[in-house]
Amino acid sequence: MPAMSQTSNSLWTALLQSSPSPCDRYKHACCSYDGSVYILGGRDTSCLRDFWRYSVVRNEWTELSCTSEAAPEELEEHSMVAYKGVLYVFGGMLDSAYTKCKCALWVFDIAKQKWVHCQGKPRSLQAQAPTNRKGHSAVVMGSAMLLYGGFVDMKGSSQDFWSLNFDTMDWSLLNGSQKGSLGPGPRHSHSAVVYQDCMYVFGGLKGLREQRDFWKWNSTSHVWSILRTRSAPSKLTGHSAVVYKDSMLVFGGGESQNSPKNCLWRYSFTTQTWGEVATHPGSVAPNKIHHCCTGLGPSYESNTSSPSSSSRLDNKPRPFNNKCFPTPLTFLGSEGAIELETFSPDKCYRSLLKCSEPDSSKQGLTGKNAQDTGNCLTFENKCLKKQWSFTQEDLPHDEDEDIAKHLPDLLLIVGGRPCTSHSPVSLWHMTMTDW
């Protein structure tokens, strides 16, 4: 086991969902923006046409409209990315003569909370655009969405590599789309992430064959190169990947549709090495394939964040109001195992000033500290055996987005197979520690 995995334990926790909430599903799309997670479509027993927003701060689901003329129909194995307050959804249409929509791109305005018609016109009548496909990847690099591969009906796996300029809404083909050119080749059900000025593609299906190759595309030179590393993940399809700090995290997937895994792998861009992340004792990750994974917290922030995201802290107190993780009394363990840190209203979250170390078995504070905290919710980092408590006095609900900017770094796994019919969507989280 590589050294990195010895210091990077993962602790998985299932988040129980209350009504209303979306049903469990797979082959859906999701992404996060300003502390909220958006989930669209997918399959349970049939293809779905629903759209939901999940507030991590409140632990609440809200169903959004997906019935307007500008909204997509039923979708599966589509993609969704966020850029400057807008969600961009591509592909996933059911190939049928009965579909009413011929365009495979949809746009959702987060501020207006509605689907809007795509803006911009092709530069010429001959301008090309990608056709509908499934199982492709879509990532944001700079002011563009990069779309790779996918399964195109009747044609099979594609090696199309497209760029959508968000400012002009123009599509253009990039290097690697031509047959016989150096690159991943025809591919679907793979994963892709962006780190600095490069895009990284791992695994997936080339036709009917599962892959474990790892590719990098340099946006400056427009050149593909294969990365040959030891101890890499096995052949994977239907997995997911995100960038966390200077690493790429790959979770789940499998060598076949019926063999989902629960492994979490980390690729370090600095050392160019892979390592499997160890699981914290007593923590079992779910076996998942065709799920979605998304990151929340300051270490995941990128150019997809809102303009105000860079100024997360002003001089106002920003307590962390997390109804998603109230401390379960049954988990606290033996006396003295928990270190409690309390923050009064005049302390900023980032200051992390330690106020007291009470007896963990009493589950409370005494004296002045008790008066300072008022009505508190707590966030327990079980992996480090620490518990943080933050006040929420006089906290207006419209500050949820500001609070979300101070979330601890979390990795969320949403849905995926195996799933249970007629039950809320499967939602797991892992708190990032010791990285």
Backbone torsions as a table, in degrees:
resi	resn	phi	psi	omega
1	MET	NA	127.6	-179.7
2	PRO	-59.8	155.4	-174.4
3	ALA	-61.3	-33.3	-175.3
4	MET	-61.2	-33.8	-175.8
5	SER	-72.9	-18.0	-179.6
6	GLN	-74.9	-21.4	-177.7
7	THR	-111.4	6.5	-174.6
8	SER	-126.2	63.4	180.0
9	ASN	-70.5	146.6	176.8
10	SER	-112.1	137.2	178.4
11	LEU	-119.4	113.3	-175.9
12	TRP	-98.3	139.1	178.3
13	THR	-137.3	130.7	176.0
14	ALA	-81.3	134.8	179.6
15	LEU	-101.1	115.8	179.5
16	LEU	-71.1	135.0	-176.6
17	GLN	-108.8	139.0	177.7
18	SER	-106.7	171.5	-179.1
19	SER	-82.2	143.3	-3.2
20	PRO	-81.8	149.9	176.8
21	SER	-158.6	155.5	179.2
22	PRO	-69.5	154.3	177.2
23	CYS	-74.1	161.2	178.3
24	ASP	-65.4	149.3	-172.4
25	ARG	-162.1	172.0	173.5
26	TYR	-145.5	168.3	-176.7
27	LYS	57.7	32.8	177.4
28	HIS	-97.0	-175.7	175.2
29	ALA	-129.6	144.3	174.9
30	CYS	-150.8	157.0	173.1
31	CYS	-156.6	163.9	-179.2
32	SER	-113.3	150.2	177.3
33	TYR	-156.5	124.2	178.4
34	ASP	52.4	43.8	174.8
35	GLY	82.1	0.0	176.6
36	SER	-112.3	150.5	177.5
37	VAL	-112.8	131.2	179.5
38	TYR	-109.2	135.7	-179.2
39	ILE	-131.3	134.9	-174.3
40	LEU	-135.8	128.6	169.0
41	GLY	60.9	-148.7	-174.8
42	GLY	103.2	-162.4	-178.8
43	ARG	-131.3	146.1	160.1
44	ASP	-119.3	-92.5	170.8
45	THR	-95.0	-12.5	177.0
46	SER	-150.6	175.5	-179.8
47	CYS	-74.4	136.9	-172.8
48	LEU	-103.2	151.9	173.1
49	ARG	-131.1	75.6	176.6
50	ASP	-141.9	160.4	-172.0
51	PHE	-143.0	126.1	-173.5
52	TRP	-133.4	151.7	172.4
53	ARG	-121.1	132.5	179.9
54	TYR	-112.9	121.8	175.5
55	SER	-91.3	114.7	-179.9
56	VAL	-69.6	-36.0	-179.8
57	VAL	-62.5	-43.5	-176.8
58	ARG	-93.6	-14.1	-172.2
59	ASN	55.8	50.1	-177.3
60	GLU	-133.3	140.9	174.3
61	TRP	-99.8	142.7	174.5
62	THR	-130.5	126.2	178.0
63	GLU	-82.5	130.4	-179.6
64	LEU	-104.9	158.3	-177.3
65	SER	-68.7	137.0	175.4
66	CYS	-140.1	36.4	-175.5
67	THR	-122.6	0.2	-178.1
68	SER	-73.8	170.7	-179.2
69	GLU	-63.3	-30.7	-178.1
70	ALA	-87.6	-5.6	-176.9
71	ALA	-84.0	155.8	178.5
72	PRO	-74.9	161.6	173.2
73	GLU	-85.5	-160.2	176.1
74	GLU	-62.2	133.7	-177.7
75	LEU	-133.1	150.1	171.5
76	GLU	-149.0	146.5	-176.8
77	GLU	54.8	37.8	176.4
78	HIS	-95.0	-177.1	178.0
79	SER	-126.6	156.6	177.1
80	MET	-149.2	126.1	177.3
81	VAL	-128.9	160.9	179.6
82	ALA	-117.1	139.6	176.9
83	TYR	-152.6	118.0	175.8
84	LYS	48.3	52.6	174.0
85	GLY	80.2	12.4	-179.3
86	VAL	-131.7	138.7	173.7
87	LEU	-99.8	134.2	178.8
88	TYR	-115.6	119.8	-177.9
89	VAL	-112.2	133.6	179.7
90	PHE	-135.8	141.6	171.3
91	GLY	72.4	-170.0	176.1
92	GLY	86.7	3.3	-179.9
93	MET	-67.8	147.7	171.7
94	LEU	-74.6	123.5	-178.2
95	ASP	-75.1	99.0	-175.5
96	SER	-148.2	149.0	177.0
97	ALA	-68.7	-12.7	-176.4
98	TYR	-91.0	-6.0	-179.2
99	THR	-67.8	141.8	-178.4
100	LYS	-92.8	-13.1	-174.1
101	CYS	-110.0	130.9	179.5
102	LYS	-104.5	-12.2	179.3
103	CYS	-96.4	135.5	-176.7
104	ALA	-99.0	16.3	179.3
105	LEU	-123.1	131.2	178.9
106	TRP	-131.0	150.8	-174.5
107	VAL	-129.3	130.9	178.3
108	PHE	-119.7	122.9	178.4
109	ASP	-86.3	113.5	-175.1
110	ILE	-67.6	-41.5	-178.9
111	ALA	-64.2	-42.4	180.0
112	LYS	-83.5	-12.8	-179.1
113	GLN	54.3	47.5	177.2
114	LYS	-155.1	157.4	176.2
115	TRP	-79.2	137.1	-178.7
116	VAL	-125.8	155.0	177.8
117	HIS	-70.9	144.6	-178.6
118	CYS	-59.4	134.2	178.2
119	GLN	-93.8	157.5	177.6
120	GLY	95.3	153.5	-179.7
121	LYS	-127.2	152.7	175.7
122	PRO	-59.4	149.9	-179.3
123	ARG	-70.3	-21.6	179.2
124	SER	-153.7	166.4	179.2
125	LEU	-66.9	-21.0	-179.1
126	GLN	-91.8	1.6	-177.3
127	ALA	-60.1	136.1	-177.9
128	GLN	-95.5	162.7	174.6
129	ALA	-152.0	150.2	179.8
130	PRO	-67.4	146.5	176.4
131	THR	-84.6	170.6	178.0
132	ASN	-57.9	142.2	179.1
133	ARG	-157.7	169.4	179.4
134	LYS	-132.1	154.2	175.6
135	GLY	70.2	17.8	176.0
136	HIS	-82.3	178.1	173.7
137	SER	-118.8	149.8	176.7
138	ALA	-140.2	129.6	-179.9
139	VAL	-136.0	161.3	177.9
140	VAL	-104.9	126.7	173.9
141	MET	-131.6	116.6	-176.3
142	GLY	62.3	-124.6	179.5
143	SER	-108.7	34.8	-178.9
144	ALA	-139.6	154.5	170.9
145	MET	-103.2	124.9	177.1
146	LEU	-100.1	127.3	-175.8
147	LEU	-120.9	125.2	-178.9
148	TYR	-123.7	137.8	169.4
149	GLY	64.0	-145.3	-177.3
150	GLY	112.0	166.4	178.4
151	PHE	-104.0	116.8	-178.8
152	VAL	-101.9	128.2	-176.0
153	ASP	-52.8	132.5	178.3
154	MET	74.1	-17.3	-178.9
155	LYS	-106.5	-18.0	-179.7
156	GLY	79.5	-154.0	-177.6
157	SER	-62.5	139.7	-178.6
158	SER	-113.5	152.9	171.6
159	GLN	-114.3	19.8	175.9
160	ASP	-57.1	137.7	177.9
161	PHE	-131.7	105.8	-172.3
162	TRP	-114.2	154.9	172.7
163	SER	-127.2	131.5	174.8
164	LEU	-111.0	116.8	177.5
165	ASN	-78.2	115.7	-176.2
166	PHE	-65.9	-27.9	-177.3
167	ASP	-75.6	-38.3	-177.6
168	THR	-107.3	-13.3	-175.7
169	MET	60.5	30.8	175.8
170	ASP	-94.7	138.7	173.7
171	TRP	-95.2	147.4	173.5
172	SER	-148.9	145.6	177.6
173	LEU	-82.5	139.9	-179.6
174	LEU	-109.7	169.1	178.9
175	ASN	-59.0	142.0	179.2
176	GLY	105.1	-4.5	179.6
177	SER	-83.7	-18.8	-175.6
178	GLN	-81.5	143.4	178.2
179	LYS	-62.6	133.0	179.4
180	GLY	88.3	-7.3	179.5
181	SER	-78.7	157.1	179.5
182	LEU	-68.3	131.2	179.9
183	GLY	157.9	-176.6	-178.5
184	PRO	-62.3	-22.7	-178.3
185	GLY	77.0	-169.2	179.7
186	PRO	-55.4	133.1	-172.9
187	ARG	-160.1	139.0	168.3
188	HIS	-148.4	165.6	-177.3
189	SER	58.5	34.0	177.9
190	HIS	-102.3	-172.4	174.5
191	SER	-126.7	155.2	178.4
192	ALA	-148.6	142.5	175.8
193	VAL	-139.1	166.1	175.8
194	VAL	-119.3	132.6	173.8
195	TYR	-135.4	120.0	-175.5
196	GLN	54.7	-120.3	-175.3
197	ASP	-104.9	22.3	-178.4
198	CYS	-128.7	151.6	172.9
199	MET	-110.8	139.0	-177.8
200	TYR	-119.0	132.0	-178.6
201	VAL	-121.4	131.0	179.7
202	PHE	-129.7	137.8	168.2
203	GLY	60.9	-150.1	-179.3
204	GLY	97.5	-167.8	-178.5
205	LEU	-110.4	131.6	170.8
206	LYS	-110.7	96.7	-169.4
207	GLY	71.5	-115.7	178.0
208	LEU	-107.6	6.8	-175.5
209	ARG	-103.7	127.9	176.6
210	GLU	-73.4	146.8	-176.2
211	GLN	-124.0	159.9	173.9
212	ARG	-135.0	16.5	-179.5
213	ASP	-77.4	159.0	-171.6
214	PHE	-133.8	122.8	-173.0
215	TRP	-124.4	151.5	176.0
216	LYS	-127.7	133.7	175.2
217	TRP	-114.6	124.1	-179.3
218	ASN	-92.0	121.5	-175.5
219	SER	-73.8	-16.7	178.8
220	THR	-82.3	-48.5	-179.2
221	SER	-91.1	-12.7	-176.4
222	HIS	57.3	39.8	-177.8
223	VAL	-120.2	136.6	174.3
224	TRP	-88.7	144.7	172.2
225	SER	-142.9	142.3	179.5
226	ILE	-89.9	139.9	-179.6
227	LEU	-103.8	115.5	-179.5
228	ARG	-102.2	113.0	-177.6
229	THR	-131.2	159.3	176.4
230	ARG	-90.8	161.2	174.8
231	SER	55.2	35.0	178.4
232	ALA	-80.4	165.3	175.9
233	PRO	-59.0	157.5	176.7
234	SER	-74.2	-177.0	178.1
235	LYS	-57.5	130.5	-176.7
236	LEU	-136.5	143.1	170.2
237	THR	-140.2	149.7	-179.7
238	GLY	69.8	22.1	177.8
239	HIS	-92.1	-176.9	179.0
240	SER	-139.0	158.1	-178.1
241	ALA	-147.9	145.7	174.0
242	VAL	-139.4	162.6	173.6
243	VAL	-100.6	128.3	177.3
244	TYR	-128.4	116.6	-175.6
245	LYS	54.0	-118.2	-179.2
246	ASP	-105.5	29.8	-176.7
247	SER	-134.2	157.4	171.4
248	MET	-108.2	126.3	179.4
249	LEU	-105.1	128.0	179.4
250	VAL	-118.5	125.7	-177.6
251	PHE	-125.7	142.0	168.3
252	GLY	66.5	-149.8	-173.7
253	GLY	79.4	-169.2	-180.0
254	GLY	-172.8	174.6	177.8
255	GLU	-81.8	-12.9	175.5
256	SER	-151.3	169.8	-178.6
257	GLN	-64.6	-23.3	-175.4
258	ASN	-102.7	12.4	-179.2
259	SER	-131.9	62.0	179.3
260	PRO	-65.6	145.9	179.4
261	LYS	-115.5	168.7	177.9
262	ASN	-125.5	24.2	-178.8
263	CYS	-78.7	142.4	172.8
264	LEU	-115.9	119.0	-179.5
265	TRP	-110.3	148.4	178.0
266	ARG	-125.3	127.3	172.9
267	TYR	-108.4	122.2	179.0
268	SER	-88.1	118.3	177.1
269	PHE	-67.9	-24.2	-178.6
270	THR	-75.5	-49.3	-178.1
271	THR	-94.4	-9.6	-179.2
272	GLN	56.6	44.7	179.4
273	THR	-132.4	153.0	175.9
274	TRP	-100.3	152.3	170.9
275	GLY	-156.0	140.6	177.1
276	GLU	-82.6	129.5	-177.6
277	VAL	-77.9	125.4	-179.0
278	ALA	-69.1	151.4	177.8
279	THR	-95.1	135.5	178.5
280	HIS	-62.9	140.4	179.8
281	PRO	-52.1	132.1	-179.7
282	GLY	86.4	-1.7	-178.8
283	SER	-111.2	125.2	-179.4
284	VAL	-122.1	120.0	178.5
285	ALA	-76.4	153.9	179.4
286	PRO	-77.4	146.3	170.4
287	ASN	-77.9	119.7	-175.1
288	LYS	-141.0	144.1	172.6
289	ILE	-141.9	146.2	-175.6
290	HIS	57.4	40.2	175.0
291	HIS	-98.4	-172.7	171.2
292	CYS	-128.8	147.3	174.0
293	CYS	-132.2	142.3	-179.2
294	THR	-145.7	151.4	-178.9
295	GLY	-108.1	144.8	176.7
296	LEU	-131.4	144.2	-179.1
297	GLY	122.0	165.9	-173.6
298	PRO	-61.1	-29.8	-177.0
299	SER	-76.2	-8.3	177.7
300	TYR	-100.2	-5.3	-174.3
301	GLU	-61.9	140.7	-179.3
302	SER	-146.9	-167.8	179.9
303	ASN	-71.7	-0.3	176.2
304	THR	-85.1	-5.9	-179.0
305	SER	-77.1	166.6	179.9
306	SER	-73.2	159.6	-178.7
307	PRO	-56.5	-28.5	-177.2
308	SER	-81.9	-6.8	-174.4
309	SER	-65.8	-26.7	-177.6
310	SER	-71.3	-22.6	179.1
311	SER	-106.3	66.1	-173.2
312	ARG	-71.4	-26.5	-175.1
313	LEU	-120.3	124.9	165.3
314	ASP	-112.5	-158.8	-176.6
315	ASN	-87.8	6.5	179.0
316	LYS	-86.6	148.8	175.6
317	PRO	-68.0	136.5	179.0
318	ARG	-125.1	76.7	179.0
319	PRO	-64.6	149.8	179.6
320	PHE	-90.1	106.4	-176.9
321	ASN	-95.8	96.9	-172.2
322	ASN	-121.2	91.3	178.3
323	LYS	-75.0	-9.2	-178.3
324	CYS	-75.2	-23.8	-175.4
325	PHE	-129.8	57.4	173.2
326	PRO	-65.2	142.3	-174.2
327	THR	-66.1	119.4	176.1
328	PRO	-76.8	123.9	-176.4
329	LEU	-64.7	-25.0	-175.3
330	THR	-77.6	-9.8	-174.0
331	PHE	-101.1	-9.0	-166.9
332	LEU	-68.1	-16.5	172.6
333	GLY	78.2	-156.6	-174.1
334	SER	-74.8	162.9	-179.0
335	GLU	-61.4	135.2	178.1
336	GLY	85.7	1.6	-176.6
337	ALA	-83.1	-17.4	-175.3
338	ILE	-110.2	134.9	173.2
339	GLU	-103.9	121.5	-174.4
340	LEU	-103.2	126.8	176.9
341	GLU	-117.8	128.8	-173.8
342	THR	-117.4	142.4	-178.1
343	PHE	-124.4	122.0	178.8
344	SER	-83.1	165.5	-173.7
345	PRO	-58.4	-24.0	-178.2
346	ASP	-92.3	9.0	178.4
347	LYS	-106.4	136.5	178.3
348	CYS	-81.8	147.9	-179.3
349	TYR	-53.4	-42.1	-173.3
350	ARG	-69.5	-23.3	-175.9
351	SER	-64.6	-31.9	177.2
352	LEU	50.7	46.1	179.9
353	LEU	-80.3	129.9	-178.2
354	LYS	-84.5	123.7	-175.6
355	CYS	-103.0	-34.7	-177.9
356	SER	-162.2	164.7	174.7
357	GLU	-132.4	77.9	-177.0
358	PRO	-75.0	169.3	175.0
359	ASP	-66.1	118.7	-174.9
360	SER	-64.2	-22.2	-177.6
361	SER	-74.5	-17.5	-178.3
362	LYS	-88.2	-18.1	176.2
363	GLN	55.9	42.0	178.7
364	GLY	-166.4	178.3	178.6
365	LEU	-120.0	157.8	179.7
366	THR	-126.3	163.3	174.4
367	GLY	63.1	-142.5	-175.1
368	LYS	-60.8	-37.2	-179.1
369	ASN	-61.2	-36.7	179.0
370	ALA	-66.4	-37.1	179.8
371	GLN	-70.6	-34.6	-178.3
372	ASP	-67.3	-37.0	-171.1
373	THR	-77.9	-29.9	-179.7
374	GLY	59.0	-135.1	-179.4
375	ASN	-88.3	106.2	-172.1
376	CYS	-112.0	146.7	163.3
377	LEU	-111.0	157.2	-175.1
378	THR	-126.4	151.8	172.2
379	PHE	-118.6	122.4	-177.9
380	GLU	-106.7	120.6	173.7
381	ASN	-90.5	93.2	-172.4
382	LYS	-66.3	-28.7	-176.8
383	CYS	-66.8	-36.0	-179.6
384	LEU	-97.4	-1.2	-176.6
385	LYS	56.7	43.1	175.4
386	LYS	-123.5	155.4	179.6
387	GLN	-137.2	125.6	178.5
388	TRP	-107.6	140.3	179.8
389	SER	-122.6	131.7	-176.4
390	PHE	-129.0	140.0	-179.1
391	THR	-76.4	155.9	175.9
392	GLN	-134.6	26.5	178.3
393	GLU	-65.8	136.5	176.7
394	ASP	53.7	34.2	-177.9
395	LEU	-93.1	108.5	179.3
396	PRO	-70.6	146.3	-177.0
397	HIS	-65.5	-24.7	-177.4
398	ASP	-75.4	1.1	176.3
399	GLU	-95.7	8.7	-179.0
400	ASP	-56.6	-40.3	-178.5
401	GLU	-65.8	-36.9	177.5
402	ASP	-66.0	-40.8	179.9
403	ILE	-64.5	-37.6	-178.4
404	ALA	-60.9	-23.8	179.0
405	LYS	-72.3	-9.4	178.5
406	HIS	-111.5	18.0	176.4
407	LEU	-59.2	144.1	167.0
408	PRO	-64.5	158.0	-179.0
409	ASP	-67.5	120.4	-178.1
410	LEU	-125.8	146.9	170.2
411	LEU	-113.7	120.3	-178.6
412	LEU	-105.2	133.7	173.6
413	ILE	-111.2	119.1	-173.1
414	VAL	-114.7	120.2	174.5
415	GLY	65.7	-156.5	-179.7
416	GLY	105.7	161.8	175.4
417	ARG	-88.6	146.6	-1.7
418	PRO	-73.4	144.2	177.4
419	CYS	-126.7	160.8	-177.7
420	THR	-109.2	127.8	-179.6
421	SER	-66.4	148.2	174.7
422	HIS	59.7	33.8	176.4
423	SER	-133.4	158.1	178.8
424	PRO	-60.8	155.5	-178.3
425	VAL	-58.3	139.8	177.2
426	SER	-69.7	126.5	-178.1
427	LEU	-135.9	116.8	178.9
428	TRP	-120.4	149.4	175.6
429	HIS	-133.6	152.6	174.7
430	MET	-130.1	129.7	176.1
431	THR	-85.6	127.3	-177.0
432	MET	-79.6	123.3	-178.7
433	THR	-140.0	155.4	173.5
434	ASP	55.7	36.7	-179.9
435	TRP	-97.6	NA	NA
